[in-house]
Each structure stands twice: as structure tokens, then as C-alpha cells.
Amino acid sequence: MRPNNNSSKLALSPLTNEVNQMQSNPQSGSRAAQHASPNRQKPQREFEHVRESMHLAISMNKTEVIDSVLDDFSEGYFSLSYESRWRLLLGLAKEYDLNRTQVRELIKQYLGGEEAQLSGPEEEGLLASFYRIERNLRHALKPKYEALFERLNMHSGGLKFLSILRADILSILAEENIASLRALDSDLKEKLGTWLSPAALELHQITWDDPASLLEKIVAYEAVHPISNLIDLKRRLGVGRRCFGYLHPAIPGEPLIFIEVALLKNVAQTIQEVLWDDPPIPEREATCALFYSISSTQPGLAGINLGKFLIKRVITLVKRDMPHVSTFATLSPIPGYIQWLLSKLASQSKIAEDDMSQSSADRSGSTFQENLLEPEEEKAMMDISEEFAAGKNGMEVMLNLLTSMNQEWSKSAELLSVLRTPLLRLCARYLLQEKKRGKALDSVANFHLQNGAMVERINWMADKSEKGLHQSAGIMVNYVYRLENIEEYAVSYFSSGHIQASDEIRHYVEPMKKPEATTD
Amino acid sequence: MRPNNNSSKLALSPLTNEVNQMQSNPQSGSRAAQHASPNRQKPQREFEHVRESMHLAISMNKTEVIDSVLDDFSEGYFSLSYESRWRLLLGLAKEYDLNRTQVRELIKQYLGGEEAQLSGPEEEGLLASFYRIERNLRHALKPKYEALFERLNMHSGGLKFLSILRADILSILAEENIASLRALDSDLKEKLGTWLSPAALELHQITWDDPASLLEKIVAYEAVHPISNLIDLKRRLGVGRRCFGYLHPAIPGEPLIFIEVALLKNVAQTIQEVLWDDPPIPEREATCALFYSISSTQPGLAGINLGKFLIKRVITLVKRDMPHVSTFATLSPIPGYIQWLLSKLASQSKIAEDDMSQSSADRSGSTFQENLLEPEEEKAMMDISEEFAAGKNGMEVMLNLLTSMNQEWSKSAELLSVLRTPLLRLCARYLLQEKKRGKALDSVANFHLQNGAMVERINWMADKSEKGLHQSAGIMVNYVYRLENIEEYAVSYFSSGHIQASDEIRHYVEPMKKPEATTD
């Protein structure tokens, strides 16, 4: 019943997944499994019980021992259905926010105290009492549910439970935008951000010697290139490969984010080279460390940038062990490309069509009109339209080709040769120019750019898997990290949204400027 | 120049100490040492530089890369004299608290928004905007210096630096009570409390195989029974001994608190048995785990109860490895006993004297008057007064004996036999009945009682070291932890201040009630 926890590509049933998540607390695990049995009785009474333990967890005097209450609450929570969780969380957001009567009373005191403080001389006694009022007001403005979050943070296993709570909250908010719950979410997100400080995260090299319970998590959460079996996993942890994860001491045995690295002679152009280069090259011959997969494991930590220091720390570590590795690059998916392109093609071909149907005097009047295709691309597209896909203009032909059954276009040499140029060119445009709130529209691009990378190269037919064709017409991108420029690039991306790119890729979108001969 | 950092009993020069504390950041360590050289030039310019970097660290846009600014600030801070740090911290407290104009403006919006929200129907859009104002007000009420604390918390080495900052703040506040600085301290303390969540602390068994840099810290910070040399240290980590520390991942290589354990046949009555039982008994014969020393290493974490779960976790660990160990007890100092007793004796003997000098009709009129001695003790004291120490009454004789040069009383068999009964009896009273805000007056007693221990036994001449005689007339106390009662005792101590004690020790203060024969 926890829909937002299915980021894993391997089929783990929701229940298995849930039990996994509770392994840090084996006692509660067994009890929850019991509760979760389909023959559960009296769900309403159970709901009331959980609500009561939640209330105790918030309102008990803080000097009392509340460990057992918190255990009780989290165990009970796991036994609830998705609908009951929804009710419970909504109740938490609405009934445990502020005591607004108290806030108003303190505001009155505050305004009075401020006057006294501003008019009178700096008297320590007066100041102390003013600071006290200010502090009381600050505390009164803290929603009561913060007590629950703070107590769980101090409680063994509580941080993991908070991340599960937040995953549920996000999944509710995705269905319905509820102001009070959104306020609660932004509060919880802020707290989780400081509690999961990067300074407390431990970089751990994951190897075949690690416990199966940890490796199982890697298999379950690898979101980019699914791990097909144990042999595949062993290869990814073996010679010529590295895997690093960030662990937090309060969430043991489960990396919050992990990164897979291949040691290669050159920056790979296709994912096949990386996943199936058997046998790998001897490590002493490697000059490139290629980051080919980064996955975060906790949907409840969405929006908290845990990866910020990960790449920098991994680079430092690899460089220390292997000084002969001089290039640090990624081979990354472009998850939003085709979705963006299809919507662009649909709207523009529609505008072009409308335009054509008008009298010649009105033509090209739309300010939004733009032919996404260059003249020679338009011509090539129309040339093949009769045989392969109908369309009144090049863009519509391209749209129809790309949305045809089973990615038929990718199996025809002729279609590939016609589509290659516009697909690559528009991909460069998508990566370098399409923005949202001043940041790269593509989420993976945004991740690497804010970490200080540059866009180096796009690669044709780099990922021929169904997912790769579907997301990005099989195109993948290399981002490159230059240690000496990481800070500078990150700052300029943050402050002005400037995207660093190689001349080669810039050439796609600025046809006037030829790439220099010396570009490597 | 960091006076509050001398908790260590071994002579580390302040400079060495400071450099030690910076070892997590070797780069800054060397630069700081350089700055700290006595030939430093232009301290004023340096002060301005540090203040500037502090300002940047607080006010830079949060998306910019501030790591180098934070490094700059902490390096600069270490180069400052104690006086400059005082000025800087005072400036931080006064100039970086709130923007009160903004607070007032938001209060106005808040009161308006609240009215609209309370009168109108539950409309999500209106609610959302109200929550936003509420959140803005909450944020505006956060002092600006919180940004510095939060950024340091996220920064590598920052948590350690914050604990040094707070140690300096506490030492300033001990000299002068400044309202704004006290407000800053309470804010910082609250933050440190949540960032150093017990759930993130790692229990580590410290052994002779640990790095010298860590063992060095144990030697430096052992505050109860100083470690005299490497052989002494090796013994405390060897057969029949255990040492456990709490480490936080953001403060690597340095336990925040550590506890030393001796495995014994019986609960030790003197510290000499523990420190010099050479050779120790075979571990399989042990039935008692004795906690004989608990030291915290960070003066800047004062008031944050890091020990809360330590003892419970250590007991669980020892029990798992050695099921035959059934008794968990301490042999603890009573640091405040003699100080309390001397002040009591001085005031009461003064009152008694004044009373004697009044006419007989007025005698015993003072409601505060109390003879601390029983009649037979009073008599014994007066009997020896001629030979050993003058005094108009028993209390004054006792006071003079206890304050005589070089603890002469402890070297005379006759004096020991006279002092023994009243010293033990009054010690039991001090431990069981003397309170401050409902908690045990003695700090070590308070620590163990809030952890769920009971007062089991007091031991005569248990620590004959100069410090032991000085603090508690050589008396030490055994607190006992009974796993099955820990929770219950902690709750009852917290809620009502009730102190659990054995019949044996209660007998000292309730002479009517005889101890039962079966008490062990």
C-alpha cells in the first residue's frame, strides 16, 4: 500500500519492501508483519490506538522516558492501510500545528517588550526578559508536530521512520495538494536536511565482502541500469569497477545514495561498453573513471541534496588510490529529452498546420511558430514520409516516427540516418538551453551542473535498451568533472544559471562557431 | 588562551591542546599554529579579517559555495586572542540576532491573515498563504547567527568547531552574564543537542589496537582518575578491563564521552583495588562490571546529556559477551561533598556560637540552627579538640580538622576513628537529601540517578589520593544499575525527584529504621 516506494526496478512486493525497511528494528518488524496480515481485525480500533500513541509521543513531558511510546507509534503506523495513514497524517498536520491563542498572547507581550527595550537604556535585566519573550514566541510558532520529528530523530531507528513518513506524505501530496500537509512537509524536509548533514555522512566503498543485507539494497534501488542477477552485481563490484555509498550512522546498513564507477581507457560512448566489457581492462591501464549510475534509495528524502559532496569525495578517493586516472566523467541518461521533444513537436506541427490552412497573407503570423527542423532536415523528413510515416510537415513526420509502435524507427538504417542529425542537435539544445526557474530542465543535467560538471559530449545510440530509446532516443551524455574547475563552475551555474559546455557540443546549437581543432 | 579547555589533568599546553583539537582539519591546523605564534603582527587587522569572514559565512547567498569561507573563518578564529574572541562573539550575539523591523512587519501581516483565516471558510488558497506568512514569521524570529551554526554543522569539521566556540562562550558567561550572549548560547545548545542525536552516536570499544591519536585523547581527557603513563593506559585497555566511547561521525577520532569498566569478583569498595589489582582476575571469574570512570571530552557540549544511553548500551554489550556478569555498578567520586559540608559546618558553628553568646532566654531561637553532629559525635569531637584542633563547639572542631594543612586528619588513626561516623552519616545525607531544583545537588549523583541507578553503598577511605580526600574526605559511592529497574527509576527520579537507595545507606539518615538482615 505504499505506492511511492516502488523506485526499485526489481519486483519487490510492497510488503517485502516494507519489512526490509524495518529491519533495523527486528522486534517491531515481526509485530508489524503480524498486524499487516490480511485478516486484520477492527481496523478502526487499531487506528485509534496509533493515533493515541502519536498523541503521547508529542505531548508527553520531555523528561519522561518515551522510547517505548515511539516504538509503539512506529509499529502501529506500519500496520495501517494507506487510507488510514492519510487520515492520520492529515490529523497530525491540522491538529498539531500551533496554539494560535498562545501565539497571539505572546505577540502582545512581544510588542510591549520591544517598546520598552527600544525606548529604555540597555539594561541587562530588561534585555534578558525581552530575549525570553522573543524566545517563547519563537517556540510557540514551532508547530507541535516538530516535537514528534525531534523525538524520532533522537530515537534509534527514528530517522529511517521519518523518511518513510515523508515518502507517504509526498505521495499524498502528489494526489491532492493540501495546504496544511504541505506546510508540514516543508517543515519536515527542512529538519531532515539539517539532521542528515553531509558532514555526518560516511563514504563507504561497497564491495563483494559487504553483508548481503546491504548488497540486497543496491540491487533493489539501482534505478538507472537495473542489476539483472548476482553475477551482474558481482561484476559491478569487481575488477575495474567501484561502488561507493553514503551511509548515515542513524540509518545503518543502507546507503542513502550510491554511485557506480567503471575504470576505463577512454570516456565511454555507450552504456554497452560499460556494462558488457568482459573482461575489463587491467586497472593500471585505466585513465578514466566513469560514473555510470547514481541512485538514491529513500523517496522520503526527495529534495535533500545528499549527492552534493559525494562526487567530489569519490573523485578524491579514486585519485588517491590511482594517480594515473586523470579524467572523471559520467555517462548519463537524459531522462526528460523525448518527453520534452514530443510535446514541442506536437505543438509546433499543430501551429505550422494551422498556419498553412490560413490565407497566404496571414501566414507565419504566429509569434510562437518555429520550425524545429533545419531546411535540409525538413526535406529529408518529407522524403521518407510516404514510405514510413505520414505527416503534413517534417515535424509531424518526426513525431509520428518517434511515437510508432515498438520504436520501429530504431531498427531501420534509413530512418536512423535521417533522424540522427535532428535528434542530436535538438538534444544539445534541450541540455544547454531549456531551463526551468533558471536551472537546466533535465533533472540529471541539473544534478551534475550544480555539482560543478560541464556538458562534454552527446553520444548517438549509446543506450539501445527499451528504456534508453524511450527516454532519450538512445542518446546519452558525458558530463566531465575537472577538479580544478568544480567550485568555479558550480558557483557560476548557481548564480547565473550558466551552463559550461565543450565547443563540440556548443557547435550543435551555435552553427556559426566552428569547433577548434585542438578540442579533445 | 582558552581557559575553559583545561579539563584535562595532564599538562598539555593550551597551544598543544588547541592544535589537537584541530587535527580533523590538518590544513587549518598548521596555519593556525603559524598565526598563533607570539610574534603575531597587527592583531586589529586580523580581527577585522575574521569578522569579515564571519559576516560572509552568515550572509552569503545560500546557494553559493561557502566551504572556503567557513574554513577561512575557523582558521582565523583560532588565531585570535581570548579578548578578541570575546569581542567577536559579543558582536555575533548583538549584531546578528533578528531583523526586528521585519518581525514587526510580519506580525502585522500575521494578525491580518489570522483574522481572514478564522472568519472565512476553509479555503485551501487562503490557508496556504496564511501558512506562508506563519512560516515567514517563524523564520524571521530565528536569529541570523543560526545560519552560521547551521552552515558549520553541514561543513566538514564544523561540529567540532562549534563545540570549541561554545566552550569559549561558556567561559565568557562564567566571567560576565551578558543577556544577548546567553540567548545565543541557549540557541546554540539547543541546536547542538539535536545535531548530536544519540541515535547517531556510535558506541566504540576502545582497545590498545586503536590509533595513538585516539588513545592520546583518552589520556588527555580522563578527568576522574588521571592516567599516569602508557603502562597505566595499556592496563586500562587490557585483560579484565573495558573502555567504551561514543563517537560522532562528524567529529572523527575523538570520543565525546568515554567510560572505563573493570571486571571484578565483587563490587569494589576502594579505587585502589580497581587501579592496582595486579594481576586482574581471569575474566571468566568476574561477576561484576564496575564503571570506575566516566569522562566527557568537550567542555563546549556542557549540559547536553550524551551519557543518557551510554551506560544502558554498555551494560547490554557486556552482558551479551559475558552472561556470567550479573552486577553492574559504579565506584564514583562525590565531587561536591566536602565543599557542601564545610560551608554547612561554617555557617552552623557560627549560628551556634552566636546563640551561645546570647542570654540563655534567647538561646536556640534561630530557626536555622541545627547541630550537624549527634550528641555522641559532638562529645567525641570536643574530647580531641584540645590535642588536635581548637573550636568552641564540635562543628567548629570538625571544620578546623578538615581544613587543616595537608589533610593531617587522614594520617592519624585516632582522628580517623572520631571523624568516620559523622563523615559517613553526613555524606549519606548529602547524597540522599540535598537537592537543587528537585535534583540531587551532587553532579555525579544526578548523572547516575537520571540514568536510572540507585545509591547502593558509601565506602570509607575509598580514595586516599589528595583529590579524593579534598573532594569527599576519601569517601566514594557505589551506584548500582539493575537492568530491570532502569526505566522505572529514571522516570520516578525525573517526575518526582525520588532517589532510590539501599536500606543500608538509608539507615544512615533514618536511624529509626534498621536495615534488614538479608540486605546484601
Interface residues (C-beta under 8 A of the other chain):
Chain A: N61 T63 E64 V65 L98 R100 R104 I107 Y110 L111 E114 E124 G125 L127 A128 Y131 E134 R135 L137 R138 L141 K142 E150 N153 M154 H155 S156 G157 G158 L159 N177 I178 A179 S180 R182 A183 S186 D187 T194 W195 S197 P198 A199 A200 L201 E202 H248 P249 A250 E487 A490 V491 F494 S495
Chain B: N61 T63 E64 V65 S68 L98 R100 R104 I107 Y110 L111 E114 E124 G125 L127 A128 Y131 E134 R135 L137 R138 L141 K142 E150 N153 M154 H155 S156 G157 G158 L159 N177 I178 A179 S180 R182 A183 S186 T194 W195 S197 P198 A199 A200 L201 E202 H248 P249 A250 E487 A490 V491 F494 S495
